[in-house]
């Protein structure tokens, strides 16, 4: 069966591969949306922290013999703690200033981190093996889907949905939102707002590190892997609505699928389709699909 002259199996296979890319977009844009929505900081260092998560997974295996599953837990914790140090020593002093100051600071952190890793490991990239338990592929009839890519989709969507639930539907999430909107009132109830803000930033960058570990077996671990992705992820956040948790998740998955379709119908468009979608959305709805109009 063909659709617009394209065999159905080819189209379905590209949609599935697009969903894998969309999973990375979703989890990365979710971390960005949390940091901007709750802290009002444009975190340009997100891509570098994603890269560091992947490199920590690789170093854990290469130097310490730690397997993928250990690093899937350990790397986000370590990068989250690193993010807390950044927040307490640098970002904390910029919250009341214009957004541009936070963006410039985090951009500088990105250049520094990428420079350090590039000077040590070069730019060629390091291979990271798929864990043995996830090797092989599922036979879907129309394509062979690698088990690891299926795991990436399931894990990413699960993490995104749990995070959305915690922020939007629990008392802890209510404290987070209230603490950023009216910190003095929340502190009057005995809640440590600065601690909540610090932990929020740490959690946001931990999500970036988690995405880095998930990506390590799919793409080569390279100092530039974050900078190659972060512009697309920022576009995803803008399309979904700056600070919208649900918008980032849905838009990230949707953009991955749209890119997959573009590769089928017009491959030359696949690299720029996200920016075309962003331009159209901003013309029709400047706050983004799920953003709140001011």
N, C-alpha and C positions, 0 to 999 in steps of 0.2 A: 504494500500500500504506500502510495506517495502523497505528500502534502506539498503543493506548489512545486512539484517536480523533485522534491527531496524525499528519499526513502525514510519511512517512519522509524526504523531502527536507528538510523544515523541521527535523526532529530532527538529521539529519546535519550540516546547516549550523550549527546551534547548538553541536553537539559540536566542530566544527572551530574556531569562534570561541572556544569555551571553552578549547580547546587552546592558542590564541594567548595568552590571559590566563594560563593555566597555565604557559606558558613564562617569562613575566615573574616569576610567583611562584617558579618553580623556581630561576632564576638569582639572584634576590634572597635567597631563603631559604638558598641554598647559601652565599652570602657571610656571612650571619648565623651559619650553623651552623659555618663554618670558624672565625670569630672566637670564638664561644662555646666550641666543642669544643676548640680548641687553646690559647686564651688565657684562657678562663673570664670573658669580658667580655660583658655584654649591651649590644650596640652600638645604642643608640636613634638615633644619628646616621646610620644606614644610609639612611633615607629621604631625608635632606637631601643626602647624597652622591650618591644616585641622581638627585636633582633637579639637582645641580651638573653631573653628567655630561651631562644633556640640555641644560642651559644652555650649557655649553662648546661642544657641537656647534652650537647655534644661533649663539653668538657667533663661532665660527670661520667660519661661513658668512656672517653678516651683516657682520662687521667686517673679516675677512681674506680672504674669498672661498675658504676651504678647504672642499672637498667632503665629503660624508658619509663616504666610505671613509677619508679621512685622519683625520677626527675620531673614527672608530670605533676607531682605534689610539691616537691622540694623547690623547683625553679620559681613557680609563682610566689611562694612564701618569701624566698630570698629577694626577688625583685620587688615584691610588695614592701619589704622592710627598707630596701634601697629607696623606693618612692617616698616612704615616710621620712627618711633623712632629707630628701630633696624638699619636701613640703615644710618641714620644721626649720630648716636652715635657710631656705631661699624663697619659696613661693609664698610663705605666710605673710611676708611683708608687702606683697603686691596685690592683695585681695581688694583693697579699696581704691586702687589705681585703675587706669584705663586698661582694656583687654590687651592692647598692643604690648604692654610691658611683660605680661605673662607669656605672650606668644614669643617675644624676642628672647626671654630668658630660656624657655624650653627649647627654642631653636638653637641657641648657643649650647645647651646641654647635649642636644642631638649631634651637633658637629664635633663636640669633644669626645663623646662616646664612640661615634663612628670612626673618628681619627685614631683613637686608641686601639680599637679592634683591627682596623685596617693596617696599622703599623706592625701589629703582632702577627696577624694571620693572613694578610694580603687580601685580595679581592676575588680570588678564584673560587672560593667556597669550599666547604667541607661536607662530605657525604655522611648521612646519618641513616643507619639501617632501620628498616621497618621491624618492630618487635615480632619475634617468632610466632607468638600466639595470634597475630593479626596478618600473617603472610598468606598468600593465596588470594583467590577471588571467588565471588559468587557468580554463578551462571544464571543471568536473568533472561536468557533466551535471545534477546536482541543485542546483548553485550555482556562482556565479562567485567563485573564491577570489583575492583580490588577491595578486599576486606578492610584495609586500613582507611581507605577513602570513605567507606560506609561508616566506619567508626567515627571519623572526623565529623561527619554530618550529625550523627546521633549525639555525640558528646557536646558539640557546639550548641545545638538547639536546646539540649537539656540544660546546659549552664545558663544560656540566655533566659530561658523561661523561669528557672529558679531565681535568678537575679531580679528579673522583673517582678516576680511575686514578692520577694523580700522587700523591695523598695516601695512597691505600690500597694501592697495588701497587708503588711504587718505593722506592729507598733514601732519596731525599730526603724522601718522606712518612714513612718510618720514623724519620728524624732529627727531623722535626717533632713526631711523636707522643711520641717518647722525651724530647725536650727539654722538653716541657711536663709530663710525668709525673715525670721525675727529672732536673732540669737539672744538678745537681752531678755526677752520674755521667756524663752526656753530655759536660759540659765537661772531665772528666778524660781524654776521648779526643781533646781538642784541637778540639772543635766550638764555634763561637761561638754560644751559645744566645741571648743578647740580640739578635744580628743576625737569627737565624732568627725570633724572636718579632716583631721589627719588620717584617720582610719579609712575614710571615704576615698581619699587620694590613693592610699596604699592599695585598697581593693581594686580601684580602677586600673592601676598599672599592673596589678597581679593578673587581671584579665588579659592584658596585652602579653604578658609573659606566658600565660597558659596557651594563648593562640600561637606563640612562637614555638613552644614545645610540640603542639599538634602539627605545625607546619614543617618541622625539622625533617621528618622522613619523606615529605612530599617534594620539597624543594631543597636545593643545597643551602647549607647554613653559611651565610655570607654577611659581612659588615654592612652591605648595601641593601639587604633584603627588606629592611624597614622603610628606607627612603623610596624604594620602588613601589611600595604599597600605600604609604600613608596619604598621598594626595587623593587616591581613589577613595580611601576610607573617609577622609574629610568631606569629599563630595557626597558620600552616602549619608553622613550625618546631616549635611545641609539639606539634602532632599527629604530626609525623614523629619527634620525639624530640630534645630539646635536644642539639645537638652532633653529630647523626647526619647525615653527608654524603649517603649514599644515601637516607635517609629524607626529607631535605629535597627532593631531586630528584623522587622518586616522588610524595610528597605534594603538592608544588606543581603538578605536571601533573594529578594526580587531582582536586585541588580545583577547578582550572579547568574540567575536564570536568563535575564535579558541578554547578558553577554554571551551565554551559551547559544541562544537563538541567533544572535548576530553572527556568530562564527559559522552557522549553517547557511544563512541567507546572504550575508555580505561580510566576509571575514575581515576586510580592511576596516570595517566600522567597529569591530569588537573592542579595540583599545580606547576608543573615544566615546562610545555610546553612553557611558555614565555621565560625561560632561554635557552631552546633548540633553539627556534627561534632566540634569540639574538646571540647565538654562531654561528649559520649558517649564519646569516646576516653579522656579523663581519668578518667571514672568506671570504665571497664573496665580501662584500662592507664595508670596515672598517669605512667609514664616516657615515654609516647608509643609509636607503633606500632613504631618501630625503635630506641627508646632502651633503655639497659641499666638494669635494676632494681638499685637499690643495697641 
